Amino acid sequence: MRSLLVLAISCAPALAGDLDGDALRRLVHQDCGSCHGLTLKGGLGPGLTADMLAHYDRDGLASVILQGVPGTPMPPWAPLMSDEEARWIADYLLTGENE
């Protein structure tokens, strides 16, 4: 799974400083979806719908993405993505654009 993420990110211009929303959307649905369900409504991990994430604010959710959840299968993504990318994903999930 990490190799797919590395490949997805290495192909994205996000590393060059510009966020690529299409690449980040694909990352959410393919990589996050591998644990949270392909429809992001739950799987090994909890669902990622706006309703299910309503208890987070943008920065709190971005922190979870970057730091992971110790003691769970949720890995820290900080080695593979920027703070800006994590905030973009948090906004994407919290606004329900993924649904």
Order of alpha helices (4+ residues) and beta strands (2+ residues): alpha-alpha-alpha-alpha-alpha
